């Protein structure tokens, strides 16, 4: 696990940038790429990013964003 909040935010920023790009190359929607990479580095697979503090709050905001997009 990565303990520093700054490193966790850097990983999340890289996922936000790279996820849609990689997904579009695989001819799948960009949102699916974000979800897959988020699951990959999350606490239940590789465990690079812990689910506490600021990262937990950003995850809740991401979940609200997904629900908003599903409502559209």
N, CA, C and O atoms as a Maestro MAE file, in Angstrom:
{
 s_m_m2io_version
 :::
 2.0.0
}

f_m_ct {
 s_m_title
 :::
 protein
 m_atom[288] {
  # First column is atom index #
  i_m_mmod_type
  r_m_x_coord
  r_m_y_coord
  r_m_z_coord
  i_m_residue_number
  s_m_chain_name
  s_m_pdb_residue_name
  s_m_pdb_atom_name
  i_m_atomic_number
  :::
  1 25 0.832 -1.191 0.000 1 A "UNK " " N  " 7
  2 3 0.000 0.000 0.000 1 A "UNK " " CA " 6
  3 2 0.874 1.251 0.000 1 A "UNK " " C  " 6
  4 15 1.977 1.269 0.545 1 A "UNK " " O  " 8
  5 25 0.363 2.248 -0.603 2 A "UNK " " N  " 7
  6 3 1.076 3.513 -0.654 2 A "UNK " " CA " 6
  7 2 0.485 4.411 0.412 2 A "UNK " " C  " 6
  8 15 -0.720 4.663 0.416 2 A "UNK " " O  " 8
  9 25 1.332 4.901 1.324 3 A "UNK " " N  " 7
  10 3 0.833 5.643 2.461 3 A "UNK " " CA " 6
  11 2 0.656 7.133 2.238 3 A "UNK " " C  " 6
  12 15 -0.158 7.753 2.923 3 A "UNK " " O  " 8
  13 25 1.374 7.724 1.324 4 A "UNK " " N  " 7
  14 3 1.336 9.161 1.135 4 A "UNK " " CA " 6
  15 2 0.114 9.598 0.330 4 A "UNK " " C  " 6
  16 15 -0.211 9.007 -0.700 4 A "UNK " " O  " 8
  17 25 -0.541 10.622 0.808 5 A "UNK " " N  " 7
  18 3 -1.723 11.143 0.110 5 A "UNK " " CA " 6
  19 2 -1.318 11.738 -1.238 5 A "UNK " " C  " 6
  20 15 -2.055 11.619 -2.216 5 A "UNK " " O  " 8
  21 25 -0.158 12.371 -1.289 6 A "UNK " " N  " 7
  22 3 0.289 12.976 -2.539 6 A "UNK " " CA " 6
  23 2 0.514 11.933 -3.622 6 A "UNK " " C  " 6
  24 15 0.154 12.145 -4.780 6 A "UNK " " O  " 8
  25 25 1.105 10.810 -3.248 7 A "UNK " " N  " 7
  26 3 1.343 9.747 -4.221 7 A "UNK " " CA " 6
  27 2 0.013 9.142 -4.671 7 A "UNK " " C  " 6
  28 15 -0.160 8.834 -5.850 7 A "UNK " " O  " 8
  29 25 -0.915 8.974 -3.749 8 A "UNK " " N  " 7
  30 3 -2.232 8.448 -4.100 8 A "UNK " " CA " 6
  31 2 -2.944 9.385 -5.073 8 A "UNK " " C  " 6
  32 15 -3.562 8.924 -6.032 8 A "UNK " " O  " 8
  33 25 -2.865 10.680 -4.840 9 A "UNK " " N  " 7
  34 3 -3.488 11.637 -5.758 9 A "UNK " " CA " 6
  35 2 -2.810 11.629 -7.119 9 A "UNK " " C  " 6
  36 15 -3.472 11.802 -8.141 9 A "UNK " " O  " 8
  37 25 -1.491 11.429 -7.142 10 A "UNK " " N  " 7
  38 3 -0.771 11.336 -8.408 10 A "UNK " " CA " 6
  39 2 -1.217 10.105 -9.197 10 A "UNK " " C  " 6
  40 15 -1.387 10.169 -10.414 10 A "UNK " " O  " 8
  41 25 -1.404 8.986 -8.495 11 A "UNK " " N  " 7
  42 3 -1.893 7.771 -9.154 11 A "UNK " " CA " 6
  43 2 -3.302 7.994 -9.690 11 A "UNK " " C  " 6
  44 15 -3.607 7.598 -10.816 11 A "UNK " " O  " 8
  45 25 -4.162 8.623 -8.894 12 A "UNK " " N  " 7
  46 3 -5.531 8.890 -9.345 12 A "UNK " " CA " 6
  47 2 -5.551 9.828 -10.546 12 A "UNK " " C  " 6
  48 15 -6.362 9.645 -11.454 12 A "UNK " " O  " 8
  49 25 -4.678 10.823 -10.566 13 A "UNK " " N  " 7
  50 3 -4.596 11.733 -11.706 13 A "UNK " " CA " 6
  51 2 -4.149 10.993 -12.959 13 A "UNK " " C  " 6
  52 15 -4.669 11.235 -14.049 13 A "UNK " " O  " 8
  53 25 -3.184 10.090 -12.802 14 A "UNK " " N  " 7
  54 3 -2.726 9.303 -13.949 14 A "UNK " " CA " 6
  55 2 -3.845 8.417 -14.482 14 A "UNK " " C  " 6
  56 15 -3.966 8.234 -15.693 14 A "UNK " " O  " 8
  57 25 -4.662 7.865 -13.588 15 A "UNK " " N  " 7
  58 3 -5.791 7.036 -14.018 15 A "UNK " " CA " 6
  59 2 -6.815 7.875 -14.757 15 A "UNK " " C  " 6
  60 15 -7.350 7.445 -15.779 15 A "UNK " " O  " 8
  61 25 -7.092 9.071 -14.251 16 A "UNK " " N  " 7
  62 3 -8.073 9.941 -14.893 16 A "UNK " " CA " 6
  63 2 -7.632 10.330 -16.296 16 A "UNK " " C  " 6
  64 15 -8.463 10.467 -17.194 16 A "UNK " " O  " 8
  65 25 -6.343 10.507 -16.487 17 A "UNK " " N  " 7
  66 3 -5.835 10.884 -17.810 17 A "UNK " " CA " 6
  67 2 -5.720 9.669 -18.724 17 A "UNK " " C  " 6
  68 15 -6.132 9.727 -19.882 17 A "UNK " " O  " 8
  69 25 -5.165 8.572 -18.218 18 A "UNK " " N  " 7
  70 3 -4.868 7.424 -19.067 18 A "UNK " " CA " 6
  71 2 -6.066 6.515 -19.300 18 A "UNK " " C  " 6
  72 15 -6.137 5.858 -20.339 18 A "UNK " " O  " 8
  73 25 -7.006 6.459 -18.368 19 A "UNK " " N  " 7
  74 3 -8.132 5.535 -18.481 19 A "UNK " " CA " 6
  75 2 -8.946 5.686 -19.751 19 A "UNK " " C  " 6
  76 15 -9.106 4.718 -20.493 19 A "UNK " " O  " 8
  77 25 -9.463 6.873 -20.021 20 A "UNK " " N  " 7
  78 3 -10.250 7.032 -21.256 20 A "UNK " " CA " 6
  79 2 -9.433 6.839 -22.533 20 A "UNK " " C  " 6
  80 15 -9.953 6.342 -23.532 20 A "UNK " " O  " 8
  81 25 -8.167 7.226 -22.506 21 A "UNK " " N  " 7
  82 3 -7.328 7.070 -23.701 21 A "UNK " " CA " 6
  83 2 -7.123 5.593 -24.018 21 A "UNK " " C  " 6
  84 15 -7.269 5.169 -25.164 21 A "UNK " " O  " 8
  85 25 -6.784 4.813 -22.993 22 A "UNK " " N  " 7
  86 3 -6.586 3.383 -23.207 22 A "UNK " " CA " 6
  87 2 -7.891 2.688 -23.598 22 A "UNK " " C  " 6
  88 15 -7.890 1.787 -24.437 22 A "UNK " " O  " 8
  89 25 -8.985 3.101 -22.997 23 A "UNK " " N  " 7
  90 3 -10.268 2.476 -23.304 23 A "UNK " " CA " 6
  91 2 -10.689 2.756 -24.740 23 A "UNK " " C  " 6
  92 15 -11.195 1.861 -25.418 23 A "UNK " " O  " 8
  93 25 -10.493 3.963 -25.205 24 A "UNK " " N  " 7
  94 3 -10.873 4.297 -26.578 24 A "UNK " " CA " 6
  95 2 -10.038 3.514 -27.588 24 A "UNK " " C  " 6
  96 15 -10.530 3.172 -28.663 24 A "UNK " " O  " 8
  97 25 -8.783 3.227 -27.252 25 A "UNK " " N  " 7
  98 3 -7.961 2.412 -28.150 25 A "UNK " " CA " 6
  99 2 -8.467 0.976 -28.215 25 A "UNK " " C  " 6
  100 15 -8.296 0.296 -29.227 25 A "UNK " " O  " 8
  101 25 -9.093 0.519 -27.128 26 A "UNK " " N  " 7
  102 3 -9.676 -0.822 -27.100 26 A "UNK " " CA " 6
  103 2 -11.116 -0.831 -27.602 26 A "UNK " " C  " 6
  104 15 -11.793 -1.859 -27.569 26 A "UNK " " O  " 8
  105 25 -11.573 0.333 -28.067 27 A "UNK " " N  " 7
  106 3 -12.922 0.507 -28.623 27 A "UNK " " CA " 6
  107 2 -14.026 0.220 -27.605 27 A "UNK " " C  " 6
  108 15 -15.051 -0.378 -27.935 27 A "UNK " " O  " 8
  109 25 -13.800 0.657 -26.359 28 A "UNK " " N  " 7
  110 3 -14.829 0.602 -25.327 28 A "UNK " " CA " 6
  111 2 -14.996 2.014 -24.773 28 A "UNK " " C  " 6
  112 15 -14.097 2.839 -24.932 28 A "UNK " " O  " 8
  113 25 -16.118 2.311 -24.130 29 A "UNK " " N  " 7
  114 3 -16.318 3.671 -23.604 29 A "UNK " " CA " 6
  115 2 -15.252 4.056 -22.565 29 A "UNK " " C  " 6
  116 15 -14.754 3.210 -21.822 29 A "UNK " " O  " 8
  117 25 -14.922 5.336 -22.535 30 A "UNK " " N  " 7
  118 3 -13.897 5.830 -21.620 30 A "UNK " " CA " 6
  119 2 -14.240 5.629 -20.160 30 A "UNK " " C  " 6
  120 15 -13.350 5.419 -19.336 30 A "UNK " " O  " 8
  121 25 -15.513 5.688 -19.833 31 A "UNK " " N  " 7
  122 3 -15.946 5.503 -18.452 31 A "UNK " " CA " 6
  123 2 -15.654 4.082 -17.963 31 A "UNK " " C  " 6
  124 15 -15.349 3.883 -16.787 31 A "UNK " " O  " 8
  125 25 -15.745 3.110 -18.845 32 A "UNK " " N  " 7
  126 3 -15.428 1.728 -18.486 32 A "UNK " " CA " 6
  127 2 -13.936 1.606 -18.174 32 A "UNK " " C  " 6
  128 15 -13.550 0.863 -17.271 32 A "UNK " " O  " 8
  129 25 -13.110 2.320 -18.906 33 A "UNK " " N  " 7
  130 3 -11.673 2.324 -18.620 33 A "UNK " " CA " 6
  131 2 -11.374 2.914 -17.256 33 A "UNK " " C  " 6
  132 15 -10.513 2.411 -16.534 33 A "UNK " " O  " 8
  133 25 -12.083 3.985 -16.895 34 A "UNK " " N  " 7
  134 3 -11.900 4.579 -15.571 34 A "UNK " " CA " 6
  135 2 -12.303 3.615 -14.465 34 A "UNK " " C  " 6
  136 15 -11.606 3.486 -13.459 34 A "UNK " " O  " 8
  137 25 -13.422 2.946 -14.656 35 A "UNK " " N  " 7
  138 3 -13.891 2.000 -13.646 35 A "UNK " " CA " 6
  139 2 -12.913 0.844 -13.505 35 A "UNK " " C  " 6
  140 15 -12.583 0.450 -12.386 35 A "UNK " " O  " 8
  141 25 -12.445 0.292 -14.620 36 A "UNK " " N  " 7
  142 3 -11.535 -0.846 -14.564 36 A "UNK " " CA " 6
  143 2 -10.212 -0.478 -13.896 36 A "UNK " " C  " 6
  144 15 -9.733 -1.213 -13.032 36 A "UNK " " O  " 8
  145 25 -9.616 0.651 -14.284 37 A "UNK " " N  " 7
  146 3 -8.352 1.041 -13.666 37 A "UNK " " CA " 6
  147 2 -8.528 1.396 -12.195 37 A "UNK " " C  " 6
  148 15 -7.634 1.148 -11.387 37 A "UNK " " O  " 8
  149 25 -9.674 1.976 -11.841 38 A "UNK " " N  " 7
  150 3 -9.942 2.258 -10.439 38 A "UNK " " CA " 6
  151 2 -10.043 0.993 -9.614 38 A "UNK " " C  " 6
  152 15 -9.560 0.940 -8.483 38 A "UNK " " O  " 8
  153 25 -10.670 -0.025 -10.177 39 A "UNK " " N  " 7
  154 3 -10.741 -1.311 -9.474 39 A "UNK " " CA " 6
  155 2 -9.364 -1.953 -9.376 39 A "UNK " " C  " 6
  156 15 -9.043 -2.598 -8.378 39 A "UNK " " O  " 8
  157 25 -8.556 -1.776 -10.409 40 A "UNK " " N  " 7
  158 3 -7.241 -2.410 -10.436 40 A "UNK " " CA " 6
  159 2 -6.315 -1.873 -9.351 40 A "UNK " " C  " 6
  160 15 -5.643 -2.661 -8.685 40 A "UNK " " O  " 8
  161 25 -6.259 -0.564 -9.154 41 A "UNK " " N  " 7
  162 3 -5.332 0.005 -8.167 41 A "UNK " " CA " 6
  163 2 -5.965 0.192 -6.798 41 A "UNK " " C  " 6
  164 15 -5.293 0.620 -5.860 41 A "UNK " " O  " 8
  165 25 -7.240 -0.121 -6.671 42 A "UNK " " N  " 7
  166 3 -7.950 0.054 -5.408 42 A "UNK " " CA " 6
  167 2 -7.508 -0.919 -4.324 42 A "UNK " " C  " 6
  168 15 -6.621 -1.743 -4.546 42 A "UNK " " O  " 8
  169 25 -8.126 -0.823 -3.159 43 A "UNK " " N  " 7
  170 3 -7.681 -1.605 -2.009 43 A "UNK " " CA " 6
  171 2 -7.952 -3.099 -2.106 43 A "UNK " " C  " 6
  172 15 -7.401 -3.868 -1.318 43 A "UNK " " O  " 8
  173 25 -8.782 -3.533 -3.045 44 A "UNK " " N  " 7
  174 3 -9.141 -4.948 -3.095 44 A "UNK " " CA " 6
  175 2 -8.386 -5.743 -4.150 44 A "UNK " " C  " 6
  176 15 -8.511 -6.967 -4.186 44 A "UNK " " O  " 8
  177 25 -7.603 -5.090 -5.014 45 A "UNK " " N  " 7
  178 3 -6.825 -5.847 -6.006 45 A "UNK " " CA " 6
  179 2 -5.340 -5.630 -5.762 45 A "UNK " " C  " 6
  180 15 -4.717 -6.427 -5.061 45 A "UNK " " O  " 8
  181 25 -4.750 -4.566 -6.324 46 A "UNK " " N  " 7
  182 3 -3.330 -4.310 -6.118 46 A "UNK " " CA " 6
  183 2 -3.057 -3.611 -4.795 46 A "UNK " " C  " 6
  184 15 -1.986 -3.778 -4.212 46 A "UNK " " O  " 8
  185 25 -4.016 -2.830 -4.320 47 A "UNK " " N  " 7
  186 3 -3.865 -2.159 -3.039 47 A "UNK " " CA " 6
  187 2 -2.910 -0.981 -3.060 47 A "UNK " " C  " 6
  188 15 -2.324 -0.649 -2.030 47 A "UNK " " O  " 8
  189 25 -2.739 -0.344 -4.205 48 A "UNK " " N  " 7
  190 3 -1.833 0.800 -4.281 48 A "UNK " " CA " 6
  191 2 -2.398 2.022 -3.573 48 A "UNK " " C  " 6
  192 15 -1.646 2.848 -3.055 48 A "UNK " " O  " 8
  193 25 -3.724 2.139 -3.549 49 A "UNK " " N  " 7
  194 3 -4.378 3.299 -2.954 49 A "UNK " " CA " 6
  195 2 -5.307 2.801 -1.847 49 A "UNK " " C  " 6
  196 15 -6.194 1.982 -2.088 49 A "UNK " " O  " 8
  197 25 -5.091 3.307 -0.636 50 A "UNK " " N  " 7
  198 3 -5.948 2.922 0.490 50 A "UNK " " CA " 6
  199 2 -7.246 3.719 0.457 50 A "UNK " " C  " 6
  200 15 -7.298 4.821 -0.088 50 A "UNK " " O  " 8
  201 25 -8.277 3.156 1.038 51 A "UNK " " N  " 7
  202 3 -9.602 3.781 1.032 51 A "UNK " " CA " 6
  203 2 -9.847 4.487 2.369 51 A "UNK " " C  " 6
  204 15 -10.647 4.028 3.185 51 A "UNK " " O  " 8
  205 25 -9.158 5.599 2.583 52 A "UNK " " N  " 7
  206 3 -9.371 6.367 3.796 52 A "UNK " " CA " 6
  207 2 -9.004 7.831 3.551 52 A "UNK " " C  " 6
  208 15 -8.182 8.142 2.688 52 A "UNK " " O  " 8
  209 25 -9.611 8.702 4.304 53 A "UNK " " N  " 7
  210 3 -9.323 10.131 4.209 53 A "UNK " " CA " 6
  211 2 -9.804 10.750 2.916 53 A "UNK " " C  " 6
  212 15 -10.939 10.534 2.491 53 A "UNK " " O  " 8
  213 25 -8.934 11.517 2.297 54 A "UNK " " N  " 7
  214 3 -9.258 12.261 1.082 54 A "UNK " " CA " 6
  215 2 -9.613 11.329 -0.071 54 A "UNK " " C  " 6
  216 15 -10.499 11.637 -0.869 54 A "UNK " " O  " 8
  217 25 -8.934 10.206 -0.162 55 A "UNK " " N  " 7
  218 3 -9.200 9.266 -1.249 55 A "UNK " " CA " 6
  219 2 -10.620 8.698 -1.126 55 A "UNK " " C  " 6
  220 15 -11.296 8.496 -2.135 55 A "UNK " " O  " 8
  221 25 -11.057 8.448 0.075 56 A "UNK " " N  " 7
  222 3 -12.429 7.969 0.294 56 A "UNK " " CA " 6
  223 2 -13.448 9.022 -0.133 56 A "UNK " " C  " 6
  224 15 -14.462 8.695 -0.749 56 A "UNK " " O  " 8
  225 25 -13.181 10.270 0.191 57 A "UNK " " N  " 7
  226 3 -14.083 11.347 -0.215 57 A "UNK " " CA " 6
  227 2 -14.129 11.491 -1.733 57 A "UNK " " C  " 6
  228 15 -15.200 11.696 -2.304 57 A "UNK " " O  " 8
  229 25 -12.976 11.385 -2.388 58 A "UNK " " N  " 7
  230 3 -12.953 11.456 -3.849 58 A "UNK " " CA " 6
  231 2 -13.693 10.268 -4.462 58 A "UNK " " C  " 6
  232 15 -14.333 10.406 -5.505 58 A "UNK " " O  " 8
  233 25 -13.610 9.117 -3.826 59 A "UNK " " N  " 7
  234 3 -14.366 7.949 -4.303 59 A "UNK " " CA " 6
  235 2 -15.858 8.166 -4.210 59 A "UNK " " C  " 6
  236 15 -16.605 7.758 -5.100 59 A "UNK " " O  " 8
  237 25 -16.305 8.811 -3.135 60 A "UNK " " N  " 7
  238 3 -17.734 9.118 -3.000 60 A "UNK " " CA " 6
  239 2 -18.191 10.100 -4.071 60 A "UNK " " C  " 6
  240 15 -19.286 9.966 -4.619 60 A "UNK " " O  " 8
  241 25 -17.355 11.082 -4.366 61 A "UNK " " N  " 7
  242 3 -17.688 12.036 -5.428 61 A "UNK " " CA " 6
  243 2 -17.745 11.326 -6.775 61 A "UNK " " C  " 6
  244 15 -18.620 11.615 -7.591 61 A "UNK " " O  " 8
  245 25 -16.817 10.398 -7.015 62 A "UNK " " N  " 7
  246 3 -16.831 9.618 -8.249 62 A "UNK " " CA " 6
  247 2 -18.081 8.771 -8.377 62 A "UNK " " C  " 6
  248 15 -18.634 8.628 -9.467 62 A "UNK " " O  " 8
  249 25 -18.527 8.208 -7.260 63 A "UNK " " N  " 7
  250 3 -19.758 7.420 -7.277 63 A "UNK " " CA " 6
  251 2 -20.965 8.293 -7.606 63 A "UNK " " C  " 6
  252 15 -21.846 7.879 -8.360 63 A "UNK " " O  " 8
  253 25 -21.006 9.489 -7.048 64 A "UNK " " N  " 7
  254 3 -22.093 10.418 -7.381 64 A "UNK " " CA " 6
  255 2 -22.059 10.805 -8.853 64 A "UNK " " C  " 6
  256 15 -23.106 10.948 -9.483 64 A "UNK " " O  " 8
  257 25 -20.854 10.974 -9.405 65 A "UNK " " N  " 7
  258 3 -20.704 11.293 -10.821 65 A "UNK " " CA " 6
  259 2 -21.232 10.150 -11.691 65 A "UNK " " C  " 6
  260 15 -21.903 10.392 -12.694 65 A "UNK " " O  " 8
  261 25 -20.932 8.911 -11.309 66 A "UNK " " N  " 7
  262 3 -21.439 7.758 -12.053 66 A "UNK " " CA " 6
  263 2 -22.954 7.699 -12.017 66 A "UNK " " C  " 6
  264 15 -23.592 7.411 -13.030 66 A "UNK " " O  " 8
  265 25 -23.540 7.973 -10.843 67 A "UNK " " N  " 7
  266 3 -24.991 7.959 -10.738 67 A "UNK " " CA " 6
  267 2 -25.606 9.072 -11.571 67 A "UNK " " C  " 6
  268 15 -26.673 8.890 -12.157 67 A "UNK " " O  " 8
  269 25 -24.946 10.217 -11.629 68 A "UNK " " N  " 7
  270 3 -25.420 11.327 -12.467 68 A "UNK " " CA " 6
  271 2 -25.413 10.935 -13.939 68 A "UNK " " C  " 6
  272 15 -26.378 11.190 -14.660 68 A "UNK " " O  " 8
  273 25 -24.321 10.314 -14.385 69 A "UNK " " N  " 7
  274 3 -24.234 9.899 -15.778 69 A "UNK " " CA " 6
  275 2 -25.254 8.821 -16.108 69 A "UNK " " C  " 6
  276 15 -25.798 8.801 -17.212 69 A "UNK " " O  " 8
  277 25 -25.518 7.930 -15.170 70 A "UNK " " N  " 7
  278 3 -26.516 6.896 -15.407 70 A "UNK " " CA " 6
  279 2 -27.906 7.496 -15.519 70 A "UNK " " C  " 6
  280 15 -28.752 6.971 -16.243 70 A "UNK " " O  " 8
  281 25 -28.152 8.593 -14.808 71 A "UNK " " N  " 7
  282 3 -29.447 9.255 -14.879 71 A "UNK " " CA " 6
  283 2 -29.666 9.994 -16.180 71 A "UNK " " C  " 6
  284 15 -30.812 10.233 -16.562 71 A "UNK " " O  " 8
  285 25 -28.600 10.363 -16.872 72 A "UNK " " N  " 7
  286 3 -28.741 11.035 -18.150 72 A "UNK " " CA " 6
  287 2 -29.149 10.049 -19.194 72 A "UNK " " C  " 6
  288 15 -29.323 10.416 -20.356 72 A "UNK " " O  " 8
  :::
 }
 m_bond[287] {
  # First column is bond index #
  i_m_from
  i_m_to
  i_m_order
  :::
  1 1 2 1
  2 2 3 1
  3 3 4 2
  4 3 5 1
  5 5 6 1
  6 6 7 1
  7 7 8 2
  8 7 9 1
  9 9 10 1
  10 10 11 1
  11 11 12 2
  12 11 13 1
  13 13 14 1
  14 14 15 1
  15 15 16 2
  16 15 17 1
  17 17 18 1
  18 18 19 1
  19 19 20 2
  20 19 21 1
  21 21 22 1
  22 22 23 1
  23 23 24 2
  24 23 25 1
  25 25 26 1
  26 26 27 1
  27 27 28 2
  28 27 29 1
  29 29 30 1
  30 30 31 1
  31 31 32 2
  32 31 33 1
  33 33 34 1
  34 34 35 1
  35 35 36 2
  36 35 37 1
  37 37 38 1
  38 38 39 1
  39 39 40 2
  40 39 41 1
  41 41 42 1
  42 42 43 1
  43 43 44 2
  44 43 45 1
  45 45 46 1
  46 46 47 1
  47 47 48 2
  48 47 49 1
  49 49 50 1
  50 50 51 1
  51 51 52 2
  52 51 53 1
  53 53 54 1
  54 54 55 1
  55 55 56 2
  56 55 57 1
  57 57 58 1
  58 58 59 1
  59 59 60 2
  60 59 61 1
  61 61 62 1
  62 62 63 1
  63 63 64 2
  64 63 65 1
  65 65 66 1
  66 66 67 1
  67 67 68 2
  68 67 69 1
  69 69 70 1
  70 70 71 1
  71 71 72 2
  72 71 73 1
  73 73 74 1
  74 74 75 1
  75 75 76 2
  76 75 77 1
  77 77 78 1
  78 78 79 1
  79 79 80 2
  80 79 81 1
  81 81 82 1
  82 82 83 1
  83 83 84 2
  84 83 85 1
  85 85 86 1
  86 86 87 1
  87 87 88 2
  88 87 89 1
  89 89 90 1
  90 90 91 1
  91 91 92 2
  92 91 93 1
  93 93 94 1
  94 94 95 1
  95 95 96 2
  96 95 97 1
  97 97 98 1
  98 98 99 1
  99 99 100 2
  100 99 101 1
  101 101 102 1
  102 102 103 1
  103 103 104 2
  104 103 105 1
  105 105 106 1
  106 106 107 1
  107 107 108 2
  108 107 109 1
  109 109 110 1
  110 110 111 1
  111 111 112 2
  112 111 113 1
  113 113 114 1
  114 114 115 1
  115 115 116 2
  116 115 117 1
  117 117 118 1
  118 118 119 1
  119 119 120 2
  120 119 121 1
  121 121 122 1
  122 122 123 1
  123 123 124 2
  124 123 125 1
  125 125 126 1
  126 126 127 1
  127 127 128 2
  128 127 129 1
  129 129 130 1
  130 130 131 1
  131 131 132 2
  132 131 133 1
  133 133 134 1
  134 134 135 1
  135 135 136 2
  136 135 137 1
  137 137 138 1
  138 138 139 1
  139 139 140 2
  140 139 141 1
  141 141 142 1
  142 142 143 1
  143 143 144 2
  144 143 145 1
  145 145 146 1
  146 146 147 1
  147 147 148 2
  148 147 149 1
  149 149 150 1
  150 150 151 1
  151 151 152 2
  152 151 153 1
  153 153 154 1
  154 154 155 1
  155 155 156 2
  156 155 157 1
  157 157 158 1
  158 158 159 1
  159 159 160 2
  160 159 161 1
  161 161 162 1
  162 162 163 1
  163 163 164 2
  164 163 165 1
  165 165 166 1
  166 166 167 1
  167 167 168 2
  168 167 169 1
  169 169 170 1
  170 170 171 1
  171 171 172 2
  172 171 173 1
  173 173 174 1
  174 174 175 1
  175 175 176 2
  176 175 177 1
  177 177 178 1
  178 178 179 1
  179 179 180 2
  180 179 181 1
  181 181 182 1
  182 182 183 1
  183 183 184 2
  184 183 185 1
  185 185 186 1
  186 186 187 1
  187 187 188 2
  188 187 189 1
  189 189 190 1
  190 190 191 1
  191 191 192 2
  192 191 193 1
  193 193 194 1
  194 194 195 1
  195 195 196 2
  196 195 197 1
  197 197 198 1
  198 198 199 1
  199 199 200 2
  200 199 201 1
  201 201 202 1
  202 202 203 1
  203 203 204 2
  204 203 205 1
  205 205 206 1
  206 206 207 1
  207 207 208 2
  208 207 209 1
  209 209 210 1
  210 210 211 1
  211 211 212 2
  212 211 213 1
  213 213 214 1
  214 214 215 1
  215 215 216 2
  216 215 217 1
  217 217 218 1
  218 218 219 1
  219 219 220 2
  220 219 221 1
  221 221 222 1
  222 222 223 1
  223 223 224 2
  224 223 225 1
  225 225 226 1
  226 226 227 1
  227 227 228 2
  228 227 229 1
  229 229 230 1
  230 230 231 1
  231 231 232 2
  232 231 233 1
  233 233 234 1
  234 234 235 1
  235 235 236 2
  236 235 237 1
  237 237 238 1
  238 238 239 1
  239 239 240 2
  240 239 241 1
  241 241 242 1
  242 242 243 1
  243 243 244 2
  244 243 245 1
  245 245 246 1
  246 246 247 1
  247 247 248 2
  248 247 249 1
  249 249 250 1
  250 250 251 1
  251 251 252 2
  252 251 253 1
  253 253 254 1
  254 254 255 1
  255 255 256 2
  256 255 257 1
  257 257 258 1
  258 258 259 1
  259 259 260 2
  260 259 261 1
  261 261 262 1
  262 262 263 1
  263 263 264 2
  264 263 265 1
  265 265 266 1
  266 266 267 1
  267 267 268 2
  268 267 269 1
  269 269 270 1
  270 270 271 1
  271 271 272 2
  272 271 273 1
  273 273 274 1
  274 274 275 1
  275 275 276 2
  276 275 277 1
  277 277 278 1
  278 278 279 1
  279 279 280 2
  280 279 281 1
  281 281 282 1
  282 282 283 1
  283 283 284 2
  284 283 285 1
  285 285 286 1
  286 286 287 1
  287 287 288 2
  :::
 }
}
